[in-house]
Amino acid sequence: MKKHFFKSLLSIACLLCSIAVYAHDFEVDGIYYNRLSSTEVEVTCQGASGNSYSNEYTGTVVIPATVTSSGTTYNVTSIGKQAFYRCSSLTSVTIPNSVSSIGKEAFRQCSGLIEITIPNSVSSIDDYAFYGCTGLTEVTIPNSVTSIGSSAFGSCSGLTEITIPGSVTSIGDYAFSHCSGLTKIRVEDGNETYDSRENCTAIVKTATNTLIAGCKNSFIPNSVTSIGDQAFSGCAGLTEITIPESVTSIGEEAFTSCI
């Protein structure tokens, strides 16, 4: 009886290991997918997490708007959590207009990524989505985006310019921290939540007059009353900044690593 019991446990353990290794639902043309519903799928990584395999995506990847598996056609509606995590040999990604969200850590530490097209269908860019994508020199955030997560573009040292469209109503903490190459940050006119008043080359939260993200070419307007956590963190090359008398509080690590 004990022998049969242990054999059963071993069989279950082997089944669980198999599920963990091959957590994606199916693969088509080198792209892995998970089913979200009977009609929708998300792009995912090979295996259980972004660490399961190394560089499963390389070179140029063009994600289709629809994909067919076992006779069923699905709409590709999102880039899932850690889908391209640490794929350092990935150089270019084209995202179709069917995608509405880019998940947490989706492209984190894709250091070789130099080009990405984000379509007008995307409404949210989650936490750490592009963190550590040091090869990116420019990213166009479309007018459809309403939220940018915490550290979404953190440590993207190659980025030189960022424009926040009028549609964005939420920017997470440290969204652009340690972007040492940034020389210009601008919020489009008409944004009701954030602004770049007086061409300050920074992001100011309008309701609280808090400067939340700056770069080495920013200045602090007299109307700003607080400087947020890590607002200038990692602004390499910042040589001088004047803090006006209107500022009553400076957040944690606001000027850390400005060397």
C-alpha positions as CSV (number, residue, x, y, z in Angstrom):
1,M,0.0,0.0,0.0
2,K,2.8,2.4,0.9
3,K,4.6,1.7,-2.4
4,H,1.4,2.6,-4.4
5,F,0.9,5.7,-2.3
6,F,4.4,7.0,-3.0
7,K,4.1,6.1,-6.7
8,S,0.9,8.3,-6.7
9,L,2.7,11.2,-5.0
10,L,5.5,10.9,-7.5
11,S,3.1,11.0,-10.4
12,I,1.4,14.1,-9.0
13,A,4.7,15.8,-8.5
14,C,5.8,15.0,-12.0
15,L,2.5,16.4,-13.3
16,L,2.9,19.6,-11.3
17,C,6.5,20.1,-12.6
18,S,5.3,19.6,-16.1
19,I,2.6,22.3,-15.6
20,A,5.2,24.7,-14.1
21,V,7.6,24.3,-17.0
22,Y,5.1,24.6,-19.7
23,A,2.7,27.2,-18.2
24,H,2.0,28.9,-21.5
25,D,-1.1,27.6,-23.3
26,F,0.3,27.4,-26.8
27,E,3.0,28.7,-29.2
28,V,2.6,29.9,-32.8
29,D,5.6,31.1,-34.9
30,G,7.9,31.5,-32.0
31,I,5.5,33.6,-29.8
32,Y,3.9,32.1,-26.7
33,Y,0.3,32.8,-25.6
34,N,-2.0,32.4,-22.6
35,R,-5.8,32.2,-23.1
36,L,-7.7,34.9,-21.3
37,S,-11.1,33.9,-22.6
38,S,-12.7,31.9,-25.5
39,T,-11.8,34.8,-27.8
40,E,-8.8,36.6,-26.3
41,V,-5.1,35.8,-25.5
42,E,-2.1,37.6,-24.1
43,V,1.5,37.3,-25.2
44,T,3.5,35.5,-22.5
45,C,6.9,34.0,-21.8
46,Q,8.0,30.5,-22.3
47,G,7.4,28.5,-19.2
48,A,6.1,29.5,-15.7
49,S,7.9,32.9,-15.5
50,G,10.3,35.2,-17.2
51,N,13.2,33.3,-15.5
52,S,12.2,29.9,-16.9
53,Y,14.1,30.3,-20.2
54,S,16.8,32.6,-21.4
55,N,16.3,34.8,-24.4
56,E,13.3,32.9,-25.9
57,Y,12.7,36.0,-27.9
58,T,15.5,37.5,-30.0
59,G,15.9,39.9,-32.8
60,T,12.8,41.4,-34.3
61,V,9.4,40.3,-33.1
62,V,6.1,41.3,-34.8
63,I,3.1,40.4,-32.7
64,P,0.0,39.6,-34.8
65,A,-3.5,41.0,-34.0
66,T,-5.0,37.6,-34.2
67,V,-3.6,34.1,-33.8
68,T,-5.1,30.7,-34.5
69,S,-4.5,27.5,-32.5
70,S,-6.3,24.1,-32.8
71,G,-8.8,25.7,-35.2
72,T,-9.7,28.6,-32.9
73,T,-8.8,32.2,-33.8
74,Y,-8.1,34.6,-30.9
75,N,-7.6,38.3,-30.6
76,V,-4.3,39.3,-29.1
77,T,-5.3,41.9,-26.5
78,S,-2.4,42.3,-24.0
79,I,1.3,41.8,-23.4
80,G,1.4,39.7,-20.2
81,K,3.5,39.9,-17.1
82,Q,7.2,39.3,-17.7
83,A,6.4,38.3,-21.3
84,F,9.8,39.5,-22.6
85,Y,11.6,39.7,-19.3
86,R,15.4,39.7,-19.6
87,C,15.4,39.0,-23.3
88,S,18.6,40.9,-23.8
89,S,18.9,39.8,-27.5
90,L,15.5,41.3,-28.4
91,T,16.0,44.3,-30.6
92,S,12.6,45.4,-32.0
93,V,9.0,44.8,-31.2
94,T,5.9,45.8,-33.1
95,I,2.6,45.7,-31.0
96,P,-0.7,45.4,-32.9
97,N,-3.7,47.7,-32.5
98,S,-5.6,45.0,-30.8
99,V,-3.5,45.3,-27.6
100,S,-4.9,47.4,-24.8
101,S,-2.4,46.8,-22.0
102,I,1.3,46.2,-21.4
103,G,1.8,44.1,-18.3
104,K,4.1,44.3,-15.2
105,E,7.8,43.8,-16.1
106,A,6.7,42.9,-19.7
107,F,10.0,44.2,-21.2
108,R,12.1,44.6,-18.0
109,Q,15.8,44.5,-18.6
110,C,15.5,44.0,-22.4
111,S,18.9,45.8,-22.7
112,G,19.2,45.2,-26.5
113,L,15.8,46.6,-27.3
114,I,16.3,49.7,-29.5
115,E,12.9,50.1,-31.1
116,I,9.3,49.5,-30.0
117,T,6.0,50.6,-31.5
118,I,3.2,51.2,-29.0
119,P,-0.1,51.5,-30.8
120,N,-3.0,53.9,-30.0
121,S,-5.0,51.0,-28.6
122,V,-2.9,50.8,-25.4
123,S,-4.4,52.4,-22.4
124,S,-2.1,51.2,-19.6
125,I,1.6,50.6,-19.1
126,D,2.1,48.6,-15.9
127,D,4.8,48.8,-13.2
128,Y,8.4,48.2,-14.4
129,A,7.1,47.5,-17.9
130,F,10.3,48.9,-19.6
131,Y,12.6,49.1,-16.6
132,G,16.2,48.8,-17.5
133,C,15.7,49.0,-21.3
134,T,19.0,50.8,-21.7
135,G,19.1,50.6,-25.5
136,L,15.9,52.6,-26.0
137,T,16.6,56.1,-27.1
138,E,13.0,57.2,-27.8
139,V,9.6,56.0,-26.9
140,T,6.3,57.5,-28.2
141,I,3.5,57.2,-25.6
142,P,0.3,57.4,-27.6
143,N,-2.7,59.5,-26.7
144,S,-4.7,56.4,-25.7
145,V,-2.6,55.8,-22.6
146,T,-4.2,56.8,-19.3
147,S,-1.9,55.2,-16.8
148,I,1.9,54.7,-16.5
149,G,3.0,52.4,-13.6
150,S,5.6,52.7,-11.0
151,S,9.2,52.6,-12.4
152,A,7.7,51.9,-15.8
153,F,10.6,53.5,-17.6
154,G,13.0,53.5,-14.7
155,S,16.7,53.1,-15.5
156,C,16.2,53.6,-19.2
157,S,19.5,55.4,-19.5
158,G,19.4,55.8,-23.2
159,L,16.1,57.8,-23.3
160,T,16.7,61.4,-24.2
161,E,13.2,62.8,-24.4
162,I,9.7,61.9,-23.0
163,T,6.4,63.5,-23.9
164,I,3.4,62.7,-21.7
165,P,0.2,62.9,-23.7
166,G,-3.0,64.7,-22.5
167,S,-4.7,61.4,-21.9
168,V,-2.5,60.4,-19.0
169,T,-4.3,60.7,-15.6
170,S,-2.0,58.5,-13.5
171,I,1.8,58.3,-13.2
172,G,3.3,55.9,-10.7
173,D,6.2,56.6,-8.3
174,Y,9.7,56.7,-9.9
175,A,8.3,56.2,-13.4
176,F,11.3,57.9,-14.9
177,S,13.9,57.7,-12.2
178,H,17.5,57.0,-13.1
179,C,16.9,57.9,-16.7
180,S,20.4,59.5,-16.8
181,G,20.2,60.5,-20.5
182,L,17.0,62.5,-20.3
183,T,17.4,66.1,-21.5
184,K,13.7,66.9,-21.9
185,I,10.4,66.0,-20.3
186,R,7.2,67.6,-21.5
187,V,3.5,67.2,-20.7
188,E,1.2,68.1,-23.6
189,D,-1.1,71.0,-23.2
190,G,-4.6,70.0,-22.2
191,N,-3.6,67.4,-19.6
192,E,-5.8,68.0,-16.6
193,T,-3.7,66.1,-14.1
194,Y,-0.1,67.0,-14.9
195,D,1.7,69.9,-16.5
196,S,5.1,71.3,-17.5
197,R,4.4,74.9,-16.5
198,E,6.7,77.6,-17.7
199,N,8.5,75.1,-20.0
200,C,10.2,73.7,-16.9
201,T,11.2,70.4,-18.7
202,A,9.7,68.4,-15.8
203,I,6.4,66.8,-14.8
204,V,4.4,68.7,-12.1
205,K,1.2,67.2,-10.5
206,T,-1.2,70.1,-11.0
207,A,-3.5,69.7,-8.0
208,T,-0.7,69.5,-5.5
209,N,2.0,71.6,-7.2
210,T,4.4,68.7,-6.7
211,L,7.3,68.2,-9.2
212,I,7.4,64.4,-9.6
213,A,10.0,63.9,-12.4
214,G,12.8,66.1,-13.7
215,C,15.9,65.8,-15.7
216,K,19.3,67.5,-15.9
217,N,17.8,70.4,-17.9
218,S,14.8,71.1,-15.6
219,F,14.2,74.1,-13.4
220,I,11.8,74.4,-10.6
221,P,9.1,77.1,-11.1
222,N,8.1,79.4,-8.2
223,S,4.6,77.9,-8.1
224,V,5.9,74.4,-7.1
225,T,5.5,73.7,-3.4
226,S,7.0,70.3,-3.1
227,I,9.5,68.0,-4.8
228,G,8.5,64.3,-4.9
229,D,10.5,61.2,-3.9
230,Q,13.3,60.5,-6.4
231,A,12.1,63.4,-8.6
232,F,15.7,64.0,-9.9
233,S,17.1,60.6,-8.9
234,G,19.8,59.5,-11.3
235,C,19.9,62.8,-13.3
236,A,23.6,62.3,-14.3
237,G,25.0,65.6,-15.4
238,L,22.9,67.8,-13.2
239,T,25.3,70.6,-12.2
240,E,23.0,73.2,-10.7
241,I,19.4,73.6,-9.5
242,T,17.7,76.5,-7.8
243,I,15.0,75.6,-5.3
244,P,12.5,78.5,-4.9
245,E,11.2,79.7,-1.5
246,S,7.8,78.3,-2.5
247,V,9.1,74.7,-1.9
248,T,8.2,73.5,1.6
249,S,9.1,69.8,1.3
250,I,11.6,67.7,-0.5
251,G,10.9,63.9,-0.8
252,E,13.2,61.0,-0.1
253,E,16.2,60.5,-2.4
254,A,15.0,63.4,-4.5
255,F,18.5,64.2,-5.7
256,T,20.2,60.8,-5.2
257,S,22.8,59.7,-7.7
258,C,23.0,63.0,-9.5
259,I,26.6,62.5,-10.6
